[in-house]
């Protein structure tokens, strides 16, 4: 009887260890879920740097794009995702995780539908805006991911990792 209780206890413990937030998606009609990775904070980094994650044995720095863009911080939800991107720099590429509120869709945008970013004046840095895509019902801001972070910020992030 004690072996049964021990096995039940181990099963319950294993289930609790799998608790957490998962990004769900559909593949061939089946529903799947991928867990949100734990972010390890790194002291003395810029405020928008959330920390680092371990992705397949590689340490990758993670930034919160809301904070980088000066938006209000928000608690992470079940829709919050980390998108891993490669940023081109002079010495090669750097992988960085970007925390976003949610992932929407993959869009096919025609070149004719993209306009240059408007000029907001000389004091506003918009070099990271690739263009403005005219969509049904609105506009999508297209980011040049290689320019979202400046050289000093990339150096600070690499140092954290």
C-alpha positions in Angstrom: 0.0 0.0 0.0 2.9 2.4 0.8 4.3 1.7 -2.7 1.0 2.9 -4.3 0.9 6.1 -2.2 4.6 6.8 -3.1 3.8 6.3 -6.8 0.7 8.6 -6.6 2.8 11.2 -4.8 5.5 11.0 -7.5 2.9 11.4 -10.2 1.4 14.4 -8.5 4.8 16.0 -8.0 5.6 15.5 -11.7 2.3 17.1 -12.7 3.0 20.2 -10.5 6.4 20.5 -12.0 4.8 20.8 -15.5 2.5 23.6 -14.3 3.0 26.9 -16.1 2.1 29.0 -19.1 2.2 27.5 -22.5 1.9 28.9 -26.0 -0.6 26.8 -27.9 -0.7 26.2 -31.6 -2.4 23.8 -34.1 -0.5 21.4 -36.4 -2.4 19.0 -38.7 -5.5 19.5 -36.7 -3.9 18.6 -33.3 -3.4 21.1 -30.5 0.1 21.5 -29.0 1.6 23.6 -26.3 5.1 25.0 -25.7 6.1 26.4 -22.3 7.3 30.0 -21.8 10.9 29.8 -20.9 12.1 31.0 -17.5 14.1 34.2 -17.7 17.1 34.6 -15.4 17.7 38.2 -14.4 21.1 39.7 -14.8 22.0 42.6 -12.4 23.3 46.0 -13.7 21.8 45.8 -17.1 19.6 48.4 -18.8 15.9 48.4 -17.6 14.6 46.9 -20.9 16.9 43.9 -20.5 14.9 41.2 -18.8 17.8 38.7 -18.4 18.8 35.6 -20.3 17.3 32.2 -21.3 19.0 28.9 -22.0 17.9 27.8 -25.5 19.3 24.5 -26.5 22.4 25.0 -24.4 23.0 28.6 -25.7 22.6 31.6 -23.4 20.5 34.2 -25.2 19.8 37.7 -23.8 16.2 38.8 -23.6 14.8 42.3 -24.0 11.2 43.5 -23.3 10.2 45.5 -26.4 7.6 47.4 -24.5 10.2 48.8 -22.2 12.7 49.4 -25.0 10.1 51.6 -26.8 9.2 53.5 -23.6 5.8 51.9 -23.2 4.2 51.0 -19.9 5.3 47.7 -18.4 2.7 44.9 -18.4 2.5 41.7 -16.4 3.2 38.6 -18.6 0.1 36.6 -19.6 -0.6 33.3 -21.3 -0.2 35.1 -24.6 3.2 36.7 -23.9 5.9 35.2 -26.1 9.7 35.4 -26.6 10.6 35.7 -30.2 14.3 34.8 -30.9 15.8 36.9 -33.7 19.3 37.4 -35.2 20.6 40.9 -35.3 23.4 41.7 -37.9 26.3 43.7 -36.6 29.8 44.3 -37.9 31.4 41.3 -36.2 28.6 38.9 -37.2 25.1 38.0 -35.9 23.8 38.1 -32.3 20.8 36.1 -31.2 18.4 38.1 -28.9 15.0 37.1 -27.4 12.3 39.8 -27.7 9.4 39.7 -25.3 6.1 40.6 -27.0 2.5 40.7 -25.8 1.4 38.1 -28.3 2.0 36.7 -31.7 -0.7 37.6 -34.3 0.0 36.2 -37.7 2.4 35.9 -40.6 1.6 38.6 -43.3 2.6 38.7 -46.9 3.1 42.4 -47.7 3.6 43.7 -51.3 6.3 46.3 -51.9 3.6 48.7 -53.3 1.9 48.7 -49.9 5.0 49.9 -48.0 5.7 53.6 -47.6 8.7 55.2 -45.9 8.2 56.2 -42.3 6.9 59.7 -41.8 9.2 62.4 -40.5 8.3 63.2 -36.9 10.9 66.0 -36.6 14.6 65.9 -35.9 14.4 65.0 -32.2 12.7 61.7 -32.7 14.8 58.7 -33.7 12.9 56.5 -36.2 15.9 54.8 -37.8 14.6 51.4 -36.6 11.4 51.8 -38.6 11.7 50.0 -42.0 8.5 51.4 -43.3 4.7 51.6 -42.9 2.6 48.9 -44.5 -0.8 50.0 -45.6 -3.2 47.2 -44.5 -7.0 46.9 -44.6 -8.2 48.9 -41.7 -4.9 50.4 -40.6 -1.2 50.5 -40.8 1.5 48.1 -39.6 4.8 49.5 -38.5 7.6 47.4 -40.0 10.7 47.3 -37.8 14.3 47.0 -39.0 15.4 44.6 -36.3 19.0 45.3 -36.9 18.4 48.9 -35.9 16.1 48.5 -32.9 19.1 48.4 -30.6 22.1 50.7 -30.9 25.8 49.5 -30.7 26.1 50.4 -27.0 22.9 48.5 -26.1 24.0 45.4 -28.1 27.4 45.5 -26.3 25.6 45.7 -22.9 23.3 42.9 -23.8 26.2 40.7 -25.0 28.1 41.4 -21.8 25.0 40.3 -19.8 24.9 37.0 -21.7 
